[in-house]
Amino acid sequence: MTIQPNKIIYSLAILAILTITGCVSSSMEYRSATTAARSEKNLKKAEEWGLKALYIEADSSNAHIPYFLAIEVYKPRKEWIKMAEMLDEAVRRNPTQKLERPIILDKENITRENVLLTIEEGAKTYREEEWTKLYNLSVEYFQKDEFESAIQNLDIAIKMDPSRGESYGTLAALHLQSENQEIAKEIALLGSKNAPGYALNYQVLADIAIKAENLDEAEKYYEIAIANTENPGPVMRQLIFLYIDKGETQKAIDYSDVLLNKYPNDPDLYYNIGVLFQRLAIEAFDPARELYLHLSEPPSSNEVKQVFNQFSNSRKYAYNARDYFLQASDLEIEGDGNSGRAAKEMRKLMKQIDEIFVPSIREIARSQKIELN
């Protein structure tokens, strides 16, 4: 393979930058700290001298000292909070200061994009690296039901990299699961501020709003969550049931149609919409049965028409529910049978309405000369 001359020149230029990058602090304390860490491998001594150098140059714009403490002392000792604090201090002091030791991300392809030269670039890379370890460890704790350890680790992860929304969302969800609603809300709000593009924070805020019976606020948070996720389907399903809770039945049905157009082959979606109509069917059936059992003698025209209309609505919803359950069953590759059983339950409800209640109400209407629609 022929190497282009301009590529050679560019690579040499990058290498030249690497050789002149960084200006080591000349203080005796800092030199003692780096010698202790790099030559003597004595991190305790390195920390002592590093903290002295940090104190002596407290008003300095030299970011090398806190950066050194973060990367060469606290990182290997897994003292993540101290590491995060020192990275914060380094970036605060001088984010554009050149690193003493530039970081080459790809040594086989040296380009400017693969070489980190500044304190800010180095700090960002190490934050991401340690955050990933901390977050994955939190997930492991959660999977082992060690919730306290998971929560503690996520607290540290937030300090390590405040820009990662996953930390806030997961931590808030854990607190919400433990019924610590105030703490969960505080964390989710902080997450929505520091990582506004992460959907789980808004889902947690919506769940908290529902528990507080503030359904309008919950709707707002669900809409923001939908706008900030690549997989909006599950949140959109939650929004459908929120419309039901708000009494906006038609809005829920219309939104279901939107979802079906978006995910036409999703059996879970058909099942969930079936549950929606099942819920509507039962909510119409139970009051209708109560009205039927307590009809006055003789019943008024309004009573008969009301109970008839409610049973008719219940049957309509049950029919739709059964249809969606059957479609879910057809689309399932390896289902657990829930869709089929739910369809049978709706068929039983329709049979009750068709064979018991509606014939009885029609008979009452005929005897009282009441016209039904």
C-alpha positions in Angstrom: 0.0 0.0 0.0 1.4 3.4 -1.0 1.4 6.0 1.8 0.5 9.5 0.6 3.2 12.2 1.4 0.6 14.5 2.9 -0.5 11.8 5.3 3.1 11.3 6.5 3.5 15.0 7.0 0.2 15.1 9.0 1.3 12.2 11.2 4.6 13.7 11.9 2.9 17.0 12.8 0.8 15.1 15.4 3.8 13.4 16.8 5.6 16.7 17.1 2.6 18.1 19.1 2.9 15.1 21.4 6.5 15.7 22.2 6.0 19.4 23.2 2.6 19.1 24.8 2.3 19.8 28.5 4.3 21.9 30.9 5.1 20.1 34.2 4.7 22.2 37.4 8.1 23.1 38.7 7.2 23.0 42.4 9.2 20.7 44.6 6.0 19.2 46.1 4.5 18.3 42.7 7.8 16.8 41.6 7.9 14.7 44.8 4.3 13.6 44.2 5.0 12.4 40.6 8.2 10.7 41.6 6.4 8.8 44.4 3.7 7.6 42.1 5.7 6.9 39.0 9.0 5.7 40.2 8.4 4.6 43.8 4.9 3.2 43.2 4.0 4.7 46.6 0.5 6.2 46.2 0.1 7.2 49.8 3.2 9.3 49.6 2.2 10.6 46.2 -1.2 11.7 47.7 0.5 13.5 50.6 2.8 15.5 48.3 0.1 16.1 45.7 -2.2 17.6 48.3 0.6 19.8 49.6 1.2 21.0 46.0 -2.5 21.6 45.6 -2.6 23.7 48.8 0.5 25.7 47.9 -0.9 26.4 44.4 -4.5 26.9 45.5 -4.9 30.1 43.5 -3.0 28.8 40.5 -4.4 28.0 37.1 -2.2 24.9 36.9 -4.6 22.0 36.4 -1.9 19.3 36.3 -1.9 18.8 40.1 -5.6 17.9 40.6 -5.5 15.9 37.3 -2.5 13.9 38.5 -4.2 13.2 41.8 -7.4 12.1 40.0 -5.7 9.8 37.4 -2.6 8.5 39.1 -3.6 8.3 42.7 -7.3 8.1 43.2 -8.2 6.1 40.1 -6.0 3.1 40.8 -7.2 3.1 44.4 -10.8 3.2 43.2 -11.5 6.2 45.3 -14.1 7.5 42.8 -15.5 10.4 44.7 -12.1 11.9 45.3 -11.2 11.2 41.7 -14.4 13.0 40.5 -13.6 16.0 42.8 -10.1 16.3 41.5 -11.3 16.1 37.9 -13.8 18.9 38.7 -11.0 21.0 40.2 -8.7 20.4 37.2 -11.4 21.5 34.7 -12.3 24.4 36.9 -8.6 25.6 37.0 -7.7 25.4 33.3 -9.7 23.2 30.9 -7.6 24.0 27.9 -4.2 23.4 29.6 -2.2 20.8 27.7 -1.8 17.4 29.2 1.6 16.3 30.4 0.9 12.9 28.9 -1.4 13.1 25.8 -3.8 10.2 25.4 -3.6 8.3 22.1 -6.9 6.5 21.5 -5.7 4.6 18.4 -1.9 4.2 18.2 -2.2 2.6 14.8 -4.0 5.5 13.3 -2.7 8.7 14.8 -4.9 11.6 13.9 -6.0 14.7 15.8 -9.3 13.1 16.5 -7.6 10.1 18.1 -5.3 12.2 20.3 -6.5 13.9 23.5 -4.3 16.9 24.3 -6.2 19.0 26.9 -7.2 18.6 30.5 -10.8 18.8 29.6 -10.5 16.1 26.9 -8.6 13.8 29.3 -11.1 14.4 32.1 -14.0 13.6 29.9 -12.5 10.4 28.7 -11.7 9.1 32.2 -15.1 10.1 33.5 -16.8 8.1 30.8 -14.5 5.1 31.4 -15.1 5.0 35.2 -18.8 5.9 34.9 -19.3 2.8 32.7 -17.7 0.6 35.3 -19.7 2.1 38.1 -23.0 1.9 36.2 -22.4 -1.7 35.2 -21.6 -2.6 38.8 -24.8 -1.0 39.9 -26.7 -3.2 37.5 -25.0 -6.3 38.8 -26.0 -5.3 42.4 -29.6 -4.8 41.3 -29.7 -8.2 39.6 -28.6 -9.7 42.8 -31.3 -7.8 44.8 -28.6 -5.8 46.6 -30.5 -2.6 46.3 -28.6 -0.5 48.8 -25.3 -1.3 47.1 -26.9 -0.4 43.8 -28.2 2.9 45.1 -24.8 3.8 46.7 -23.0 3.0 43.5 -25.3 5.1 41.4 -24.8 8.0 43.7 -21.1 7.8 43.0 -21.7 7.3 39.3 -23.6 10.6 39.2 -20.7 12.4 40.8 -18.3 10.8 38.4 -20.2 11.9 35.3 -23.2 14.2 36.0 -24.1 14.3 32.3 -25.2 10.7 32.1 -29.0 10.5 32.4 -29.0 6.7 33.0 -27.7 7.2 36.5 -30.5 9.6 37.5 -33.3 7.6 35.9 -32.2 4.3 37.3 -31.5 5.7 40.8 -34.9 7.6 40.8 -36.7 4.4 39.7 -35.0 2.4 42.6 -36.1 5.0 45.1 -39.6 5.0 43.7 -39.7 1.3 44.0 -38.7 1.6 47.6 -41.6 4.2 48.1 -39.1 7.1 48.6 -41.2 9.3 46.3 -39.7 12.7 47.5 -36.1 11.5 46.9 -37.1 9.9 43.6 -38.6 13.1 42.4 -35.6 15.2 43.5 -33.2 12.9 41.6 -35.4 12.7 38.5 -35.7 16.5 38.4 -32.0 16.9 38.7 -31.6 14.3 35.9 -34.0 16.2 33.7 -31.8 19.3 34.2 -28.4 17.8 33.7 -29.4 15.2 31.1 -32.5 16.6 29.4 -32.5 14.1 26.6 -32.9 10.9 28.8 -36.5 9.6 28.8 -36.5 7.5 32.0 -36.3 10.6 34.2 -39.6 11.9 32.8 -41.2 8.5 33.1 -40.4 8.4 36.8 -41.7 12.0 37.2 -44.9 10.9 35.4 -45.3 7.9 37.7 -44.8 10.1 40.8 -47.4 12.6 39.4 -49.9 9.7 39.0 -49.3 8.6 42.6 -50.1 12.2 43.6 -53.2 12.1 41.4 -51.8 14.9 39.3 -52.8 13.4 36.0 -52.3 16.5 33.8 -48.7 16.8 35.0 -48.2 13.1 34.4 -49.4 13.5 30.8 -46.9 16.3 30.3 -44.0 14.2 31.5 -45.1 11.2 29.4 -45.1 13.4 26.3 -41.6 14.7 27.0 -40.4 11.1 27.6 -41.9 10.0 24.2 -40.1 12.9 22.5 -36.8 11.9 24.0 -36.7 8.1 23.4 -35.9 6.0 20.4 -38.4 3.4 21.6 -41.5 5.4 22.5 -44.0 2.4 22.2 -44.0 1.4 25.9 -44.4 5.0 27.1 -47.2 5.6 24.5 -49.0 2.6 26.0 -48.8 4.1 29.4 -50.2 7.3 28.1 -53.2 5.5 26.7 -54.1 4.2 30.2 -53.5 7.7 31.6 -56.2 9.0 29.1 -58.5 6.4 30.5 -57.8 7.5 34.1 -58.6 11.0 33.0 -61.9 10.0 31.6 -60.7 10.8 28.0 -61.9 7.5 26.5 -62.1 8.6 22.9 -58.7 10.1 23.1 -57.3 6.8 24.4 -59.0 5.0 21.5 -57.7 7.4 18.9 -54.2 7.2 20.3 -54.4 3.4 20.2 -55.0 3.7 16.4 -51.8 5.8 16.1 -49.8 3.2 18.0 -51.2 0.4 15.8 -50.2 2.3 12.6 -46.7 2.7 14.1 -46.3 -0.9 15.4 -48.6 -3.1 13.3 -46.9 -6.4 14.2 -46.4 -6.0 17.9 -48.4 -8.6 19.8 -47.8 -6.9 23.1 -49.4 -3.7 21.7 -52.5 -5.6 20.6 -52.7 -7.3 24.0 -52.4 -4.0 25.8 -55.0 -2.3 23.7 -57.2 -5.3 24.4 -56.7 -4.7 28.1 -57.7 -1.1 27.5 -61.0 -2.2 26.0 -61.5 -4.9 28.5 -61.2 -2.3 31.3 -63.7 -0.1 29.5 -66.1 -3.1 29.1 -65.9 -3.9 32.8 -66.2 -0.3 33.9 -69.5 -0.1 31.9 -70.7 -3.6 32.8 -70.5 -3.4 36.6 -72.5 -0.2 37.0 -75.0 -1.5 34.4 -75.6 -4.6 36.4 -76.1 -2.6 39.6 -78.6 -0.4 37.9 -80.4 -3.5 36.5 -80.6 -5.2 40.0 -82.0 -2.1 41.5 -84.5 -1.0 38.9 -87.5 0.6 40.6 -90.9 -1.1 40.3 -92.2 -0.1 37.9 -88.9 1.2 36.3 -88.9 4.6 34.7 -88.2 5.1 31.0 -84.9 6.8 31.8 -83.7 4.0 34.0 -84.5 1.3 31.4 -82.8 3.3 28.6 -79.7 4.0 30.8 -79.2 0.4 31.8 -79.7 -0.8 28.2 -77.2 1.8 26.8 -74.6 0.9 29.4 -74.9 -2.8 28.6 -74.7 -2.0 24.9 -71.5 0.0 25.5 -70.0 -2.8 27.6 -70.7 -5.3 24.8 -69.1 -3.0 22.2 -66.0 -2.6 24.3 -65.9 -6.4 25.1 -66.1 -7.2 21.4 -63.2 -4.8 20.6 -61.2 -6.3 23.5 -61.8 -9.8 22.3 -60.8 -8.9 18.7 -57.5 -7.3 19.9 -56.7 -10.3 22.2 -57.3 -12.7 19.3 -55.0 -10.6 17.0 -52.3 -10.6 19.8 -52.7 -14.4 20.0 -52.2 -14.8 16.2 -49.0 -12.6 16.3 -47.4 -14.3 19.3 -44.7 -16.8 18.4 -44.3 -18.3 21.8 -47.1 -16.8 24.0 -48.1 -17.8 27.5 -51.7 -18.2 26.5 -52.9 -15.0 28.3 -54.2 -13.5 25.1 -56.4 -16.5 24.3 -57.7 -16.8 27.9 -58.5 -13.1 27.9 -60.4 -13.4 24.6 -62.5 -16.2 26.2 -63.3 -14.1 29.2 -64.6 -11.3 26.9 -66.7 -13.9 25.0 -68.2 -15.0 28.3 -69.1 -11.4 29.2 -70.7 -10.8 25.8 -72.7 -14.0 26.2 -74.0 -12.8 29.6 -75.1 -9.5 28.0 -76.6 -11.1 25.0 -78.4 -14.0 26.6 -79.4 -12.7 30.1 -79.4 -8.9 30.5 -80.4 -7.5 27.1 -83.3 -10.0 26.6 -84.6 -9.2 30.1 -84.3 -5.4 29.5 -86.1 -5.7 26.2 -88.9 -7.6 27.9 -89.2 -4.9 30.6 -89.2 -2.2 27.9 -92.0 -4.0 25.9 -94.1 -4.4 29.1 -93.7 -0.7 29.9 -94.1 0.4 26.2 -90.6 2.0 26.3 -88.7 2.4 23.0 -85.1 1.3 23.0 -82.5 2.4 20.3 
